[in-house]
Amino acid sequence: MQTEENALETALRKASTEPAERPEFYRVPLESTVFIIGASDQSAEGSTTLEAGSQVQIQNWQRPDGSPVFLFFSSLQALQRAIEGNET
């Protein structure tokens, strides 16, 4: 199922081919809704907007060299695709 790009996805696509678009790509995530896998000190099911000062534990992965990778996703659909693709 194809979905429309959101502003973050559009900025990434443009930045990947046009160096002049890269400063915009670094600004857009600060103003975008992103999705992470993790936990917070505010217990809730589903979508949550955290209060300022909330404690957050973001799940991370490791590269083969042991360096950490902190993933965030541009949409719920992108997160779901990543989880489904990683189940095997």
FILUM-823211 format. One record per residue: residue number from 1; chain; x, y, z of N, C-alpha, C in turn. Coordinates in steps of 0.001 Angstrom, whole numbers. Example, Ala and Ser with C-alpha at 12.3 -4.5 7.8 and 13.67 -1.06 7.14 Angstrom:
<nodes>
<node><num>1</num><cadena>A</cadena><n_x>13190</n_x><n_y>-5690</n_y><n_z>7800</n_z><ca_x>12300</ca_x><ca_y>-4500</ca_y><ca_z>7800</ca_z><c_x>13200</c_x><c_y>-3300</c_y><c_z>7800</c_z></node>
<node><num>2</num><cadena>A</cadena><n_x>12850</n_x><n_y>-2250</n_y><n_z>7080</n_z><ca_x>13670</ca_x><ca_y>-1060</ca_y><ca_z>7140</ca_z><c_x>12900</c_x><c_y>30</c_y><c_z>7870</c_z></node>
</nodes>
This chain:
<nodes>
<node><num>1</num><cadena>A</cadena><n_x>845</n_x><n_y>-1182</n_y><n_z>0</n_z><ca_x>0</ca_x><ca_y>0</ca_y><ca_z>0</ca_z><c_x>887</c_x><c_y>1241</c_y><c_z>0</c_z></node>
<node><num>2</num><cadena>A</cadena><n_x>776</n_x><n_y>2090</n_y><n_z>-987</n_z><ca_x>1550</ca_x><ca_y>3312</ca_y><ca_z>-1125</ca_z><c_x>874</c_x><c_y>4429</c_y><c_z>-339</c_z></node>
<node><num>3</num><cadena>A</cadena><n_x>1641</n_x><n_y>5183</n_y><n_z>413</n_z><ca_x>1088</ca_x><ca_y>6317</ca_y><ca_z>1139</ca_z><c_x>1804</c_x><c_y>7587</c_y><c_z>688</c_z></node>
<node><num>4</num><cadena>A</cadena><n_x>1180</n_x><n_y>8724</n_y><n_z>922</n_z><ca_x>1790</ca_x><ca_y>10001</ca_y><ca_z>583</ca_z><c_x>2976</c_x><c_y>10267</c_y><c_z>1488</c_z></node>
<node><num>5</num><cadena>A</cadena><n_x>3984</n_x><n_y>10946</n_y><n_z>951</n_z><ca_x>5125</ca_x><ca_y>11344</ca_y><ca_z>1755</ca_z><c_x>4724</c_x><c_y>12434</c_y><c_z>2731</c_z></node>
<node><num>6</num><cadena>A</cadena><n_x>5279</n_x><n_y>12359</n_y><n_z>3940</n_z><ca_x>5110</ca_x><ca_y>13478</ca_y><ca_z>4854</ca_z><c_x>6304</c_x><c_y>14423</c_y><c_z>4675</c_z></node>
<node><num>7</num><cadena>A</cadena><n_x>6316</n_x><n_y>15547</n_y><n_z>5388</n_z><ca_x>7363</ca_x><ca_y>16557</ca_y><ca_z>5202</ca_z><c_x>8756</c_x><c_y>15998</c_y><c_z>5473</c_z></node>
<node><num>8</num><cadena>A</cadena><n_x>8885</n_x><n_y>15137</n_y><n_z>6462</n_z><ca_x>10183</ca_x><ca_y>14555</ca_y><ca_z>6792</ca_z><c_x>10678</c_x><c_y>13643</c_y><c_z>5670</c_z></node>
<node><num>9</num><cadena>A</cadena><n_x>9801</n_x><n_y>12822</n_y><n_z>5142</n_z><ca_x>10176</ca_x><ca_y>11932</ca_y><ca_z>4042</ca_z><c_x>10544</c_x><c_y>12723</c_y><c_z>2786</c_z></node>
<node><num>10</num><cadena>A</cadena><n_x>9803</n_x><n_y>13787</n_y><n_z>2515</n_z><ca_x>10106</ca_x><ca_y>14639</ca_y><ca_z>1365</ca_z><c_x>11475</c_x><c_y>15295</c_y><c_z>1534</c_z></node>
<node><num>11</num><cadena>A</cadena><n_x>11753</n_x><n_y>15807</n_y><n_z>2723</n_z><ca_x>13045</ca_x><ca_y>16450</ca_y><ca_z>2982</ca_z><c_x>14193</c_x><c_y>15454</c_y><c_z>2829</c_z></node>
<node><num>12</num><cadena>A</cadena><n_x>14015</n_x><n_y>14227</n_y><n_z>3302</n_z><ca_x>15051</ca_x><ca_y>13200</ca_y><ca_z>3156</ca_z><c_x>15290</c_x><c_y>12869</c_y><c_z>1694</c_z></node>
<node><num>13</num><cadena>A</cadena><n_x>14226</n_x><n_y>12693</n_y><n_z>946</n_z><ca_x>14362</ca_x><ca_y>12362</ca_y><ca_z>-478</ca_z><c_x>15113</c_x><c_y>13465</c_y><c_z>-1218</c_z></node>
<node><num>14</num><cadena>A</cadena><n_x>14743</n_x><n_y>14709</n_y><n_z>-962</n_z><ca_x>15399</ca_x><ca_y>15832</ca_y><ca_z>-1629</ca_z><c_x>16870</c_x><c_y>15946</c_y><c_z>-1212</c_z></node>
<node><num>15</num><cadena>A</cadena><n_x>17134</n_x><n_y>15789</n_y><n_z>76</n_z><ca_x>18505</ca_x><ca_y>15915</ca_y><ca_z>589</ca_z><c_x>19418</c_x><c_y>14820</c_y><c_z>46</c_z></node>
<node><num>16</num><cadena>A</cadena><n_x>18848</n_x><n_y>13674</n_y><n_z>-276</n_z><ca_x>19680</ca_x><ca_y>12568</ca_y><ca_z>-770</ca_z><c_x>20230</c_x><c_y>12834</c_y><c_z>-2163</c_z></node>
<node><num>17</num><cadena>A</cadena><n_x>19604</n_x><n_y>13741</n_y><n_z>-2913</n_z><ca_x>20063</ca_x><ca_y>14014</ca_y><ca_z>-4277</ca_z><c_x>20497</c_x><c_y>15461</c_y><c_z>-4500</c_z></node>
<node><num>18</num><cadena>A</cadena><n_x>20110</n_x><n_y>16355</n_y><n_z>-3624</n_z><ca_x>20413</ca_x><ca_y>17782</ca_y><ca_z>-3801</ca_z><c_x>21115</c_x><c_y>18345</c_y><c_z>-2564</c_z></node>
<node><num>19</num><cadena>A</cadena><n_x>22431</n_x><n_y>18565</n_y><n_z>-2612</n_z><ca_x>23144</ca_x><ca_y>19102</ca_y><ca_z>-1448</ca_z><c_x>22543</c_x><c_y>20388</c_y><c_z>-887</c_z></node>
<node><num>20</num><cadena>A</cadena><n_x>21977</n_x><n_y>21229</n_y><n_z>-1723</n_z><ca_x>21387</ca_x><ca_y>22483</ca_y><ca_z>-1252</ca_z><c_x>20172</c_x><c_y>22250</c_y><c_z>-357</c_z></node>
<node><num>21</num><cadena>A</cadena><n_x>19567</n_x><n_y>21072</n_y><n_z>-429</n_z><ca_x>18380</ca_x><ca_y>20749</ca_y><ca_z>378</ca_z><c_x>18747</c_x><c_y>20177</c_y><c_z>1748</c_z></node>
<node><num>22</num><cadena>A</cadena><n_x>20013</n_x><n_y>19878</n_y><n_z>1983</n_z><ca_x>20403</ca_x><ca_y>19213</ca_y><ca_z>3235</ca_z><c_x>20177</c_x><c_y>20040</c_y><c_z>4488</c_z></node>
<node><num>23</num><cadena>A</cadena><n_x>20417</n_x><n_y>21356</n_y><n_z>4481</n_z><ca_x>20100</ca_x><ca_y>22132</ca_y><ca_z>5697</ca_z><c_x>18627</c_x><c_y>22015</c_y><c_z>6100</c_z></node>
<node><num>24</num><cadena>A</cadena><n_x>17742</n_x><n_y>21973</n_y><n_z>5121</n_z><ca_x>16306</ca_x><ca_y>21813</ca_y><ca_z>5403</ca_z><c_x>16044</c_x><c_y>20460</c_y><c_z>6045</c_z></node>
<node><num>25</num><cadena>A</cadena><n_x>16736</n_x><n_y>19426</n_y><n_z>5572</n_z><ca_x>16549</ca_x><ca_y>18092</ca_y><ca_z>6139</ca_z><c_x>16903</c_x><c_y>18074</c_y><c_z>7625</c_z></node>
<node><num>26</num><cadena>A</cadena><n_x>17921</n_x><n_y>18806</n_y><n_z>8030</n_z><ca_x>18307</ca_x><ca_y>18831</ca_y><ca_z>9444</ca_z><c_x>17316</c_x><c_y>19626</c_y><c_z>10296</c_z></node>
<node><num>27</num><cadena>A</cadena><n_x>16590</n_x><n_y>20559</n_y><n_z>9701</n_z><ca_x>15604</ca_x><ca_y>21353</ca_y><ca_z>10436</ca_z><c_x>14282</c_x><c_y>20608</c_y><c_z>10598</c_z></node>
<node><num>28</num><cadena>A</cadena><n_x>13847</n_x><n_y>19928</n_y><n_z>9566</n_z><ca_x>12512</ca_x><ca_y>19325</ca_y><ca_z>9530</ca_z><c_x>12247</c_x><c_y>18339</c_y><c_z>10680</c_z></node>
<node><num>29</num><cadena>A</cadena><n_x>13186</n_x><n_y>17447</n_y><n_z>11055</n_z><ca_x>12865</ca_x><ca_y>16517</ca_y><ca_z>12154</ca_z><c_x>12516</c_x><c_y>17207</c_y><c_z>13467</c_z></node>
<node><num>30</num><cadena>A</cadena><n_x>13059</n_x><n_y>18388</n_y><n_z>13685</n_z><ca_x>12759</ca_x><ca_y>19111</ca_y><ca_z>14917</ca_z><c_x>11315</c_x><c_y>19585</c_y><c_z>14970</c_z></node>
<node><num>31</num><cadena>A</cadena><n_x>10681</n_x><n_y>19682</n_y><n_z>13801</n_z><ca_x>9303</ca_x><ca_y>20160</ca_y><ca_z>13728</ca_z><c_x>8331</c_x><c_y>19059</c_y><c_z>13312</c_z></node>
<node><num>32</num><cadena>A</cadena><n_x>8817</n_x><n_y>17831</n_y><n_z>13229</n_z><ca_x>7997</ca_x><ca_y>16726</ca_y><ca_z>12723</ca_z><c_x>7603</c_x><c_y>15772</c_y><c_z>13841</c_z></node>
<node><num>33</num><cadena>A</cadena><n_x>6546</n_x><n_y>15052</n_y><n_z>13603</n_z><ca_x>6190</ca_x><ca_y>13939</ca_y><ca_z>14467</ca_z><c_x>7043</c_x><c_y>12753</c_y><c_z>14047</c_z></node>
<node><num>34</num><cadena>A</cadena><n_x>7724</n_x><n_y>12166</n_y><n_z>15007</n_z><ca_x>8512</ca_x><ca_y>10972</ca_y><ca_z>14731</ca_z><c_x>8041</c_x><c_y>9862</c_y><c_z>15659</c_z></node>
<node><num>35</num><cadena>A</cadena><n_x>8326</n_x><n_y>8639</n_y><n_z>15268</n_z><ca_x>7911</ca_x><ca_y>7469</ca_y><ca_z>16026</ca_z><c_x>9153</c_x><c_y>6720</c_y><c_z>16477</c_z></node>
<node><num>36</num><cadena>A</cadena><n_x>9164</n_x><n_y>6295</n_y><n_z>17735</n_z><ca_x>10265</ca_x><ca_y>5528</ca_y><ca_z>18283</ca_z><c_x>9715</c_x><c_y>4289</c_y><c_z>18980</c_z></node>
<node><num>37</num><cadena>A</cadena><n_x>10589</n_x><n_y>3361</n_y><n_z>19254</n_z><ca_x>10239</ca_x><ca_y>2211</ca_y><ca_z>20085</ca_z><c_x>10932</c_x><c_y>2439</c_y><c_z>21413</c_z></node>
<node><num>38</num><cadena>A</cadena><n_x>10162</n_x><n_y>2476</n_y><n_z>22469</n_z><ca_x>10754</ca_x><ca_y>2735</ca_y><ca_z>23768</ca_z><c_x>9705</c_x><c_y>2772</c_y><c_z>24857</c_z></node>
<node><num>39</num><cadena>A</cadena><n_x>10084</n_x><n_y>3375</n_y><n_z>25965</n_z><ca_x>9191</ca_x><ca_y>3483</ca_y><ca_z>27116</ca_z><c_x>9422</c_x><c_y>4834</c_y><c_z>27776</c_z></node>
<node><num>40</num><cadena>A</cadena><n_x>8412</n_x><n_y>5296</n_y><n_z>28503</n_z><ca_x>8547</ca_x><ca_y>6564</ca_y><ca_z>29225</ca_z><c_x>8003</c_x><c_y>6395</c_y><c_z>30637</c_z></node>
<node><num>41</num><cadena>A</cadena><n_x>8217</n_x><n_y>7430</n_y><n_z>31432</n_z><ca_x>7679</ca_x><ca_y>7407</ca_y><ca_z>32787</ca_z><c_x>6192</c_x><c_y>7770</c_y><c_z>32824</c_z></node>
<node><num>42</num><cadena>A</cadena><n_x>5616</n_x><n_y>8064</n_y><n_z>31670</n_z><ca_x>4178</ca_x><ca_y>8313</ca_y><ca_z>31551</ca_z><c_x>3567</c_x><c_y>7075</c_y><c_z>30904</c_z></node>
<node><num>43</num><cadena>A</cadena><n_x>2904</n_x><n_y>6255</n_y><n_z>31677</n_z><ca_x>2352</ca_x><ca_y>5029</ca_y><ca_z>31105</ca_z><c_x>1071</c_x><c_y>5333</c_y><c_z>30339</c_z></node>
<node><num>44</num><cadena>A</cadena><n_x>1025</n_x><n_y>4847</n_y><n_z>29102</n_z><ca_x>-153</ca_x><ca_y>5010</ca_y><ca_z>28256</ca_z><c_x>-47</c_x><c_y>4019</c_y><c_z>27113</c_z></node>
<node><num>45</num><cadena>A</cadena><n_x>-1171</n_x><n_y>3619</n_y><n_z>26589</n_z><ca_x>-1175</ca_x><ca_y>2746</ca_y><ca_z>25426</ca_z><c_x>-1381</c_x><c_y>3586</c_y><c_z>24180</c_z></node>
<node><num>46</num><cadena>A</cadena><n_x>-771</n_x><n_y>3160</n_y><n_z>23091</n_z><ca_x>-965</ca_x><ca_y>3847</ca_y><ca_z>21817</ca_z><c_x>-107</c_x><c_y>5084</c_y><c_z>21712</c_z></node>
<node><num>47</num><cadena>A</cadena><n_x>-596</n_x><n_y>6052</n_y><n_z>20975</n_z><ca_x>128</ca_x><ca_y>7285</ca_y><ca_z>20709</ca_z><c_x>170</c_x><c_y>8148</c_y><c_z>21963</c_z></node>
<node><num>48</num><cadena>A</cadena><n_x>1344</n_x><n_y>8708</n_y><n_z>22243</n_z><ca_x>1517</ca_x><ca_y>9539</ca_y><ca_z>23428</ca_z><c_x>2323</c_x><c_y>10773</c_y><c_z>23079</c_z></node>
<node><num>49</num><cadena>A</cadena><n_x>1885</n_x><n_y>11916</n_y><n_z>23541</n_z><ca_x>2676</ca_x><ca_y>13135</ca_y><ca_z>23467</ca_z><c_x>3238</c_x><c_y>13353</c_y><c_z>24859</c_z></node>
<node><num>50</num><cadena>A</cadena><n_x>4559</n_x><n_y>13367</n_y><n_z>24955</n_z><ca_x>5194</ca_x><ca_y>13458</ca_y><ca_z>26265</ca_z><c_x>5256</c_x><c_y>14891</c_y><c_z>26755</c_z></node>
<node><num>51</num><cadena>A</cadena><n_x>5164</n_x><n_y>15036</n_y><n_z>28057</n_z><ca_x>5313</ca_x><ca_y>16342</ca_y><ca_z>28698</ca_z><c_x>6795</c_x><c_y>16700</c_y><c_z>28740</c_z></node>
<node><num>52</num><cadena>A</cadena><n_x>7095</n_x><n_y>17983</n_y><n_z>28752</n_z><ca_x>8481</ca_x><ca_y>18425</ca_y><ca_z>28902</ca_z><c_x>9046</c_x><c_y>17854</c_y><c_z>30197</c_z></node>
<node><num>53</num><cadena>A</cadena><n_x>10260</n_x><n_y>17365</n_y><n_z>30147</n_z><ca_x>10914</ca_x><ca_y>16803</ca_y><ca_z>31327</ca_z><c_x>10643</c_x><c_y>15327</c_y><c_z>31549</c_z></node>
<node><num>54</num><cadena>A</cadena><n_x>9840</n_x><n_y>14702</n_y><n_z>30682</n_z><ca_x>9557</ca_x><ca_y>13271</ca_y><ca_z>30826</ca_z><c_x>10828</c_x><c_y>12454</c_y><c_z>30609</c_z></node>
<node><num>55</num><cadena>A</cadena><n_x>10934</n_x><n_y>11377</n_y><n_z>31328</n_z><ca_x>12040</ca_x><ca_y>10443</ca_y><ca_z>31150</ca_z><c_x>11668</c_x><c_y>9466</c_y><c_z>30040</c_z></node>
<node><num>56</num><cadena>A</cadena><n_x>12583</n_x><n_y>9250</n_y><n_z>29096</n_z><ca_x>12321</ca_x><ca_y>8382</ca_y><ca_z>27958</ca_z><c_x>13482</c_x><c_y>7406</c_y><c_z>27815</c_z></node>
<node><num>57</num><cadena>A</cadena><n_x>13137</n_x><n_y>6141</n_y><n_z>27608</n_z><ca_x>14141</ca_x><ca_y>5125</ca_y><ca_z>27300</ca_z><c_x>13883</c_x><c_y>4671</c_y><c_z>25878</c_z></node>
<node><num>58</num><cadena>A</cadena><n_x>14796</n_x><n_y>5013</n_y><n_z>24972</n_z><ca_x>14651</ca_x><ca_y>4672</ca_y><ca_z>23565</ca_z><c_x>15388</c_x><c_y>3368</c_y><c_z>23298</c_z></node>
<node><num>59</num><cadena>A</cadena><n_x>14670</n_x><n_y>2418</n_y><n_z>22733</n_z><ca_x>15302</ca_x><ca_y>1159</ca_y><ca_z>22376</ca_z><c_x>16343</c_x><c_y>1438</c_y><c_z>21299</c_z></node>
<node><num>60</num><cadena>A</cadena><n_x>17485</n_x><n_y>802</n_y><n_z>21413</n_z><ca_x>18504</ca_x><ca_y>995</ca_y><ca_z>20392</ca_z><c_x>19048</c_x><c_y>-350</c_y><c_z>19941</c_z></node>
<node><num>61</num><cadena>A</cadena><n_x>19689</n_x><n_y>-316</n_y><n_z>18810</n_z><ca_x>20319</ca_x><ca_y>-1496</ca_y><ca_z>18238</ca_z><c_x>21812</c_x><c_y>-1236</c_y><c_z>18182</c_z></node>
<node><num>62</num><cadena>A</cadena><n_x>22571</n_x><n_y>-2277</n_y><n_z>17877</n_z><ca_x>24010</ca_x><ca_y>-2122</ca_y><ca_z>17716</ca_z><c_x>24436</c_x><c_y>-2552</c_y><c_z>16329</c_z></node>
<node><num>63</num><cadena>A</cadena><n_x>25367</n_x><n_y>-1809</n_y><n_z>15773</n_z><ca_x>25986</ca_x><ca_y>-2184</ca_y><ca_z>14508</ca_z><c_x>26959</c_x><c_y>-3334</c_y><c_z>14779</c_z></node>
<node><num>64</num><cadena>A</cadena><n_x>27404</n_x><n_y>-4016</n_y><n_z>13751</n_z><ca_x>28370</ca_x><ca_y>-5101</ca_y><ca_z>13950</ca_z><c_x>29631</c_x><c_y>-4663</c_y><c_z>14703</c_z></node>
<node><num>65</num><cadena>A</cadena><n_x>30010</n_x><n_y>-3368</n_y><n_z>14588</n_z><ca_x>31201</ca_x><ca_y>-2886</ca_y><ca_z>15292</ca_z><c_x>30909</c_x><c_y>-2496</c_y><c_z>16744</c_z></node>
<node><num>66</num><cadena>A</cadena><n_x>29647</n_x><n_y>-2667</n_y><n_z>17178</n_z><ca_x>29266</ca_x><ca_y>-2372</ca_y><ca_z>18559</ca_z><c_x>28763</c_x><c_y>-963</c_y><c_z>18795</c_z></node>
<node><num>67</num><cadena>A</cadena><n_x>28837</n_x><n_y>-94</n_y><n_z>17799</n_z><ca_x>28352</ca_x><ca_y>1279</ca_y><ca_z>17980</ca_z><c_x>26821</c_x><c_y>1293</c_y><c_z>17997</c_z></node>
<node><num>68</num><cadena>A</cadena><n_x>26230</n_x><n_y>2183</n_y><n_z>18815</n_z><ca_x>24778</ca_x><ca_y>2197</ca_y><ca_z>18946</ca_z><c_x>24083</c_x><c_y>2871</c_y><c_z>17763</c_z></node>
<node><num>69</num><cadena>A</cadena><n_x>22866</n_x><n_y>2431</n_y><n_z>17508</n_z><ca_x>22007</ca_x><ca_y>3023</ca_y><ca_z>16488</ca_z><c_x>20681</c_x><c_y>3351</c_y><c_z>17174</c_z></node>
<node><num>70</num><cadena>A</cadena><n_x>20281</n_x><n_y>4609</n_y><n_z>17128</n_z><ca_x>19010</ca_x><ca_y>5032</ca_y><ca_z>17692</ca_z><c_x>18060</c_x><c_y>5300</c_y><c_z>16535</c_z></node>
<node><num>71</num><cadena>A</cadena><n_x>17079</n_x><n_y>4444</n_y><n_z>16407</n_z><ca_x>16169</ca_x><ca_y>4539</ca_y><ca_z>15275</ca_z><c_x>14966</c_x><c_y>5412</c_y><c_z>15601</c_z></node>
<node><num>72</num><cadena>A</cadena><n_x>14565</n_x><n_y>6190</n_y><n_z>14611</n_z><ca_x>13276</ca_x><ca_y>6849</ca_y><ca_z>14666</ca_z><c_x>12666</c_x><c_y>6727</c_y><c_z>13286</c_z></node>
<node><num>73</num><cadena>A</cadena><n_x>11365</n_x><n_y>6784</n_y><n_z>13239</n_z><ca_x>10632</ca_x><ca_y>6519</ca_y><ca_z>12010</ca_z><c_x>9779</c_x><c_y>7723</c_y><c_z>11653</c_z></node>
<node><num>74</num><cadena>A</cadena><n_x>9651</n_x><n_y>7958</n_y><n_z>10355</n_z><ca_x>8941</ca_x><ca_y>9131</ca_y><ca_z>9862</ca_z><c_x>7427</c_x><c_y>8964</c_y><c_z>9870</c_z></node>
<node><num>75</num><cadena>A</cadena><n_x>6959</n_x><n_y>7738</n_y><n_z>10034</n_z><ca_x>5518</ca_x><ca_y>7486</ca_y><ca_z>10079</ca_z><c_x>5272</c_x><c_y>6163</c_y><c_z>10788</c_z></node>
<node><num>76</num><cadena>A</cadena><n_x>4054</n_x><n_y>5968</n_y><n_z>11237</n_z><ca_x>3693</ca_x><ca_y>4702</ca_y><ca_z>11867</ca_z><c_x>3832</c_x><c_y>3563</c_y><c_z>10871</c_z></node>
<node><num>77</num><cadena>A</cadena><n_x>3490</n_x><n_y>3817</n_y><n_z>9607</n_z><ca_x>3612</ca_x><ca_y>2779</ca_y><ca_z>8577</ca_z><c_x>5072</c_x><c_y>2369</c_y><c_z>8395</c_z></node>
<node><num>78</num><cadena>A</cadena><n_x>5998</n_x><n_y>3323</n_y><n_z>8427</n_z><ca_x>7426</ca_x><ca_y>3008</ca_y><ca_z>8292</ca_z><c_x>7895</c_x><c_y>2157</c_y><c_z>9465</c_z></node>
<node><num>79</num><cadena>A</cadena><n_x>7449</n_x><n_y>2475</n_y><n_z>10667</n_z><ca_x>7800</ca_x><ca_y>1682</ca_y><ca_z>11848</ca_z><c_x>7257</c_x><c_y>266</c_y><c_z>11714</c_z></node>
<node><num>80</num><cadena>A</cadena><n_x>6004</n_x><n_y>143</n_y><n_z>11314</n_z><ca_x>5397</ca_x><ca_y>-1181</ca_y><ca_z>11167</ca_z><c_x>6119</c_x><c_y>-2011</c_y><c_z>10114</c_z></node>
<node><num>81</num><cadena>A</cadena><n_x>6509</n_x><n_y>-1398</n_y><n_z>8988</n_z><ca_x>7262</ca_x><ca_y>-2126</ca_y><ca_z>7944</ca_z><c_x>8595</c_x><c_y>-2609</c_y><c_z>8496</c_z></node>
<node><num>82</num><cadena>A</cadena><n_x>9271</n_x><n_y>-1785</n_y><n_z>9288</n_z><ca_x>10566</ca_x><ca_y>-2174</ca_y><ca_z>9852</ca_z><c_x>10408</c_x><c_y>-3349</c_y><c_z>10810</c_z></node>
<node><num>83</num><cadena>A</cadena><n_x>9366</n_x><n_y>-3322</n_y><n_z>11613</n_z><ca_x>9139</ca_x><ca_y>-4415</ca_y><ca_z>12564</ca_z><c_x>8786</c_x><c_y>-5700</c_y><c_z>11814</c_z></node>
<node><num>84</num><cadena>A</cadena><n_x>7897</n_x><n_y>-5612</n_y><n_z>10846</n_z><ca_x>7503</ca_x><ca_y>-6790</ca_y><ca_z>10075</ca_z><c_x>8686</c_x><c_y>-7374</c_y><c_z>9319</c_z></node>
<node><num>85</num><cadena>A</cadena><n_x>9549</n_x><n_y>-6534</n_y><n_z>8791</n_z><ca_x>10710</ca_x><ca_y>-6998</ca_y><ca_z>8042</ca_z><c_x>11780</c_x><c_y>-7588</c_y><c_z>8916</c_z></node>
<node><num>86</num><cadena>A</cadena><n_x>11730</n_x><n_y>-7342</n_y><n_z>10217</n_z><ca_x>12748</ca_x><ca_y>-7808</ca_y><ca_z>11145</ca_z><c_x>12308</c_x><c_y>-9040</c_y><c_z>11930</c_z></node>
<node><num>87</num><cadena>A</cadena><n_x>11130</n_x><n_y>-9574</n_y><n_z>11654</n_z><ca_x>10592</ca_x><ca_y>-10700</ca_y><ca_z>12414</ca_z><c_x>11161</c_x><c_y>-12034</c_y><c_z>12009</c_z></node>
<node><num>88</num><cadena>A</cadena><n_x>11787</n_x><n_y>-12139</n_y><n_z>10865</n_z><ca_x>12258</ca_x><ca_y>-13440</ca_y><ca_z>10399</ca_z><c_x>13481</c_x><c_y>-13914</c_y><c_z>11104</c_z></node>
</nodes>
